[in-house]
Amino acid sequence: MTDVLLFHHIQGLTDGVTAFADELRSAGHTVHTPDLFDGRTFATIEEGFAFARETGFDVVRARGMNAADALDPALVYAGFSFGVTIAQRLAQTRAGARGALLMHGCLPVEEYGEEWPGGVPVQIHGMQDDEFFDEDLPAARSLAESAESAELFVYPGEQHLFTDSSLDAYDEDATALLLDRVRSLLGRL
Protein backbone atom coordinates (compact mmCIF):
# COMPACT_ATOMS: atom_id res chain seq x y z
CA MET A 1 0.00 0.00 0.00
CA THR A 2 0.95 3.67 -0.08
CA ASP A 3 2.68 5.93 2.45
CA VAL A 4 0.99 9.31 2.81
CA LEU A 5 2.28 12.39 4.61
CA LEU A 6 -0.83 14.43 5.48
CA PHE A 7 -0.55 18.05 6.64
CA HIS A 8 -3.40 19.55 8.63
CA HIS A 9 -5.19 22.83 7.95
CA ILE A 10 -4.89 26.15 9.77
CA GLN A 11 -7.18 25.04 12.62
CA GLY A 12 -4.66 22.37 13.61
CA LEU A 13 -4.57 18.60 13.84
CA THR A 14 -8.26 18.28 14.67
CA ASP A 15 -10.23 15.13 15.34
CA GLY A 16 -11.64 15.49 11.83
CA VAL A 17 -8.19 15.46 10.23
CA THR A 18 -7.32 12.38 12.28
CA ALA A 19 -10.60 10.73 11.23
CA PHE A 20 -9.78 11.43 7.56
CA ALA A 21 -6.35 9.85 8.03
CA ASP A 22 -7.99 6.87 9.72
CA GLU A 23 -10.23 6.39 6.67
CA LEU A 24 -7.12 6.02 4.53
CA ARG A 25 -5.49 3.76 7.10
CA SER A 26 -8.53 1.50 7.05
CA ALA A 27 -7.84 0.96 3.33
CA GLY A 28 -4.36 -0.30 4.21
CA HIS A 29 -2.32 2.88 3.69
CA THR A 30 0.23 4.24 6.12
CA VAL A 31 -0.65 7.85 6.95
CA HIS A 32 1.67 10.18 8.86
CA THR A 33 -0.02 13.21 10.43
CA PRO A 34 2.57 15.56 11.93
CA ASP A 35 1.23 18.15 14.35
CA LEU A 36 2.63 21.47 13.16
CA PHE A 37 0.94 23.40 16.00
CA ASP A 38 2.30 21.41 18.96
CA GLY A 39 -1.09 20.10 20.06
CA ARG A 40 -3.04 23.31 19.64
CA THR A 41 -6.28 23.44 17.68
CA PHE A 42 -8.46 26.44 16.98
CA ALA A 43 -12.21 26.97 16.77
CA THR A 44 -11.95 29.30 13.77
CA ILE A 45 -9.78 29.86 10.72
CA GLU A 46 -9.01 33.36 11.99
CA GLU A 47 -7.70 32.04 15.32
CA GLY A 48 -5.51 29.51 13.53
CA PHE A 49 -4.09 32.19 11.23
CA ALA A 50 -3.36 34.41 14.24
CA PHE A 51 -1.43 31.56 15.87
CA ALA A 52 0.50 30.76 12.68
CA ARG A 53 1.27 34.45 12.14
CA GLU A 54 2.52 34.80 15.72
CA THR A 55 4.57 31.61 15.52
CA GLY A 56 5.76 32.49 12.04
CA PHE A 57 4.47 30.90 8.85
CA ASP A 58 8.02 29.95 7.88
CA VAL A 59 8.52 28.24 11.26
CA VAL A 60 5.33 26.22 10.83
CA ARG A 61 6.21 25.28 7.25
CA ALA A 62 9.73 24.29 8.38
CA ARG A 63 8.14 21.87 10.86
CA GLY A 64 6.38 20.23 7.94
CA MET A 65 9.56 20.02 5.91
CA ASN A 66 11.36 18.50 8.90
CA ALA A 67 8.61 15.89 9.27
CA ALA A 68 9.21 14.90 5.64
CA ASP A 69 12.96 14.70 6.16
CA ALA A 70 12.42 11.98 8.77
CA LEU A 71 10.62 9.77 6.23
CA ASP A 72 11.49 7.93 3.03
CA PRO A 73 10.83 10.32 0.11
CA ALA A 74 8.60 7.78 -1.71
CA LEU A 75 5.46 9.42 -0.31
CA VAL A 76 2.19 10.86 -1.42
CA TYR A 77 2.18 14.39 -0.05
CA ALA A 78 -1.26 15.54 1.06
CA GLY A 79 -2.54 18.72 2.61
CA PHE A 80 -5.69 20.47 3.69
CA SER A 81 -5.77 24.20 2.85
CA PHE A 82 -2.75 25.66 4.68
CA GLY A 83 -1.19 22.18 4.63
CA VAL A 84 -1.30 22.33 0.82
CA THR A 85 1.50 24.91 0.91
CA ILE A 86 3.80 22.28 2.39
CA ALA A 87 2.48 19.25 0.52
CA GLN A 88 2.66 20.93 -2.87
CA ARG A 89 6.17 22.21 -2.27
CA LEU A 90 7.38 18.74 -1.29
CA ALA A 91 5.63 17.05 -4.22
CA GLN A 92 7.22 19.50 -6.65
CA THR A 93 10.71 19.64 -5.16
CA ARG A 94 11.50 16.42 -3.32
CA ALA A 95 12.80 13.63 -5.54
CA GLY A 96 10.89 10.38 -5.24
CA ALA A 97 7.41 11.82 -4.66
CA ARG A 98 4.73 9.29 -5.61
CA GLY A 99 1.81 11.73 -5.77
CA ALA A 100 0.01 14.71 -4.27
CA LEU A 101 -3.41 15.36 -2.79
CA LEU A 102 -4.24 19.06 -2.63
CA MET A 103 -7.48 19.58 -0.72
CA HIS A 104 -9.12 22.99 -0.34
CA GLY A 105 -6.21 24.79 -1.98
CA CYS A 106 -3.67 24.94 -4.79
CA LEU A 107 -0.78 27.28 -5.44
CA PRO A 108 0.53 28.29 -8.84
CA VAL A 109 3.06 25.68 -9.96
CA GLU A 110 5.56 28.49 -10.47
CA GLU A 111 5.80 28.94 -6.69
CA TYR A 112 8.04 25.87 -6.53
CA GLY A 113 9.34 25.34 -10.06
CA GLU A 114 8.61 25.85 -13.70
CA GLU A 115 6.26 22.90 -14.13
CA TRP A 116 4.66 20.01 -12.31
CA PRO A 117 7.08 17.05 -12.12
CA GLY A 118 6.37 14.38 -14.72
CA GLY A 119 5.12 11.08 -13.42
CA VAL A 120 3.77 12.56 -10.17
CA PRO A 121 -0.03 12.29 -10.18
CA VAL A 122 -1.95 15.01 -8.39
CA GLN A 123 -5.56 15.45 -7.36
CA ILE A 124 -6.96 18.87 -6.46
CA HIS A 125 -10.24 19.06 -4.53
CA GLY A 126 -12.34 22.10 -3.56
CA MET A 127 -15.85 23.50 -3.41
CA GLN A 128 -17.08 25.72 -6.22
CA ASP A 129 -18.34 28.57 -4.03
CA ASP A 130 -15.68 28.41 -1.32
CA GLU A 131 -14.30 31.94 -1.07
CA PHE A 132 -10.82 30.65 -0.18
CA PHE A 133 -10.65 27.98 -2.90
CA ASP A 134 -12.04 30.50 -5.40
CA GLU A 135 -8.73 32.39 -5.09
CA ASP A 136 -6.83 29.18 -5.88
CA LEU A 137 -9.09 27.93 -8.67
CA PRO A 138 -7.14 29.58 -11.52
CA ALA A 139 -3.94 27.87 -10.32
CA ALA A 140 -5.82 24.58 -9.91
CA ARG A 141 -7.23 24.80 -13.44
CA SER A 142 -3.84 25.69 -14.86
CA LEU A 143 -2.23 22.70 -13.14
CA ALA A 144 -5.01 20.38 -14.29
CA GLU A 145 -4.59 21.56 -17.88
CA SER A 146 -0.78 21.52 -17.96
CA ALA A 147 0.09 18.27 -16.19
CA GLU A 148 -0.89 14.99 -17.79
CA SER A 149 -1.40 13.28 -14.43
CA ALA A 150 -3.46 16.05 -12.77
CA GLU A 151 -7.13 15.84 -11.87
CA LEU A 152 -9.30 18.70 -10.62
CA PHE A 153 -12.51 17.94 -8.73
CA VAL A 154 -14.88 20.78 -7.85
CA TYR A 155 -17.81 19.96 -5.57
CA PRO A 156 -21.06 21.87 -5.20
CA GLY A 157 -21.16 24.00 -2.06
CA GLU A 158 -19.40 26.82 -0.31
CA GLN A 159 -17.71 25.23 2.70
CA HIS A 160 -13.96 25.54 2.93
CA LEU A 161 -12.83 22.68 5.19
CA PHE A 162 -15.67 20.36 4.17
CA THR A 163 -13.62 17.19 4.75
CA ASP A 164 -13.15 17.81 8.49
CA SER A 165 -15.88 15.91 10.35
CA SER A 166 -15.15 17.82 13.57
CA LEU A 167 -16.09 21.20 12.06
CA ASP A 168 -19.42 22.77 11.15
CA ALA A 169 -18.17 23.03 7.55
CA TYR A 170 -18.24 19.23 7.18
CA ASP A 171 -20.10 17.87 4.16
CA GLU A 172 -20.53 14.12 4.50
CA ASP A 173 -21.57 13.45 0.89
CA ALA A 174 -18.80 15.53 -0.68
CA THR A 175 -16.25 13.98 1.66
CA ALA A 176 -17.39 10.45 0.79
CA LEU A 177 -16.96 11.19 -2.91
CA LEU A 178 -13.57 12.83 -2.32
CA LEU A 179 -12.42 9.82 -0.28
CA ASP A 180 -13.50 7.45 -3.07
CA ARG A 181 -11.42 9.45 -5.54
CA VAL A 182 -8.44 9.59 -3.20
CA ARG A 183 -8.60 5.85 -2.50
CA SER A 184 -8.74 5.22 -6.25
CA LEU A 185 -5.57 7.24 -6.84
CA LEU A 186 -3.74 5.64 -3.90
CA GLY A 187 -4.79 2.20 -5.10
CA ARG A 188 -3.14 2.82 -8.47
CA LEU A 189 0.23 3.75 -6.99
C-alpha positions in Angstrom: 0.0 0.0 0.0 1.0 3.7 -0.1 2.7 5.9 2.5 1.0 9.3 2.8 2.3 12.4 4.6 -0.8 14.4 5.5 -0.5 18.1 6.6 -3.4 19.6 8.6 -5.2 22.8 8.0 -4.9 26.1 9.8 -7.2 25.0 12.6 -4.7 22.4 13.6 -4.6 18.6 13.8 -8.3 18.3 14.7 -10.2 15.1 15.3 -11.6 15.5 11.8 -8.2 15.5 10.2 -7.3 12.4 12.3 -10.6 10.7 11.2 -9.8 11.4 7.6 -6.3 9.8 8.0 -8.0 6.9 9.7 -10.2 6.4 6.7 -7.1 6.0 4.5 -5.5 3.8 7.1 -8.5 1.5 7.1 -7.8 1.0 3.3 -4.4 -0.3 4.2 -2.3 2.9 3.7 0.2 4.2 6.1 -0.6 7.8 7.0 1.7 10.2 8.9 0.0 13.2 10.4 2.6 15.6 11.9 1.2 18.1 14.3 2.6 21.5 13.2 0.9 23.4 16.0 2.3 21.4 19.0 -1.1 20.1 20.1 -3.0 23.3 19.6 -6.3 23.4 17.7 -8.5 26.4 17.0 -12.2 27.0 16.8 -11.9 29.3 13.8 -9.8 29.9 10.7 -9.0 33.4 12.0 -7.7 32.0 15.3 -5.5 29.5 13.5 -4.1 32.2 11.2 -3.4 34.4 14.2 -1.4 31.6 15.9 0.5 30.8 12.7 1.3 34.5 12.1 2.5 34.8 15.7 4.6 31.6 15.5 5.8 32.5 12.0 4.5 30.9 8.9 8.0 30.0 7.9 8.5 28.2 11.3 5.3 26.2 10.8 6.2 25.3 7.3 9.7 24.3 8.4 8.1 21.9 10.9 6.4 20.2 7.9 9.6 20.0 5.9 11.4 18.5 8.9 8.6 15.9 9.3 9.2 14.9 5.6 13.0 14.7 6.2 12.4 12.0 8.8 10.6 9.8 6.2 11.5 7.9 3.0 10.8 10.3 0.1 8.6 7.8 -1.7 5.5 9.4 -0.3 2.2 10.9 -1.4 2.2 14.4 0.0 -1.3 15.5 1.1 -2.5 18.7 2.6 -5.7 20.5 3.7 -5.8 24.2 2.8 -2.7 25.7 4.7 -1.2 22.2 4.6 -1.3 22.3 0.8 1.5 24.9 0.9 3.8 22.3 2.4 2.5 19.2 0.5 2.7 20.9 -2.9 6.2 22.2 -2.3 7.4 18.7 -1.3 5.6 17.1 -4.2 7.2 19.5 -6.6 10.7 19.6 -5.2 11.5 16.4 -3.3 12.8 13.6 -5.5 10.9 10.4 -5.2 7.4 11.8 -4.7 4.7 9.3 -5.6 1.8 11.7 -5.8 0.0 14.7 -4.3 -3.4 15.4 -2.8 -4.2 19.1 -2.6 -7.5 19.6 -0.7 -9.1 23.0 -0.3 -6.2 24.8 -2.0 -3.7 24.9 -4.8 -0.8 27.3 -5.4 0.5 28.3 -8.8 3.1 25.7 -10.0 5.6 28.5 -10.5 5.8 28.9 -6.7 8.0 25.9 -6.5 9.3 25.3 -10.1 8.6 25.8 -13.7 6.3 22.9 -14.1 4.7 20.0 -12.3 7.1 17.1 -12.1 6.4 14.4 -14.7 5.1 11.1 -13.4 3.8 12.6 -10.2 0.0 12.3 -10.2 -1.9 15.0 -8.4 -5.6 15.4 -7.4 -7.0 18.9 -6.5 -10.2 19.1 -4.5 -12.3 22.1 -3.6 -15.9 23.5 -3.4 -17.1 25.7 -6.2 -18.3 28.6 -4.0 -15.7 28.4 -1.3 -14.3 31.9 -1.1 -10.8 30.7 -0.2 -10.7 28.0 -2.9 -12.0 30.5 -5.4 -8.7 32.4 -5.1 -6.8 29.2 -5.9 -9.1 27.9 -8.7 -7.1 29.6 -11.5 -3.9 27.9 -10.3 -5.8 24.6 -9.9 -7.2 24.8 -13.4 -3.8 25.7 -14.9 -2.2 22.7 -13.1 -5.0 20.4 -14.3 -4.6 21.6 -17.9 -0.8 21.5 -18.0 0.1 18.3 -16.2 -0.9 15.0 -17.8 -1.4 13.3 -14.4 -3.5 16.1 -12.8 -7.1 15.8 -11.9 -9.3 18.7 -10.6 -12.5 17.9 -8.7 -14.9 20.8 -7.8 -17.8 20.0 -5.6 -21.1 21.9 -5.2 -21.2 24.0 -2.1 -19.4 26.8 -0.3 -17.7 25.2 2.7 -14.0 25.5 2.9 -12.8 22.7 5.2 -15.7 20.4 4.2 -13.6 17.2 4.8 -13.2 17.8 8.5 -15.9 15.9 10.4 -15.1 17.8 13.6 -16.1 21.2 12.1 -19.4 22.8 11.2 -18.2 23.0 7.5 -18.2 19.2 7.2 -20.1 17.9 4.2 -20.5 14.1 4.5 -21.6 13.4 0.9 -18.8 15.5 -0.7 -16.2 14.0 1.7 -17.4 10.5 0.8 -17.0 11.2 -2.9 -13.6 12.8 -2.3 -12.4 9.8 -0.3 -13.5 7.4 -3.1 -11.4 9.4 -5.5 -8.4 9.6 -3.2 -8.6 5.8 -2.5 -8.7 5.2 -6.2 -5.6 7.2 -6.8 -3.7 5.6 -3.9 -4.8 2.2 -5.1 -3.1 2.8 -8.5 0.2 3.8 -7.0 
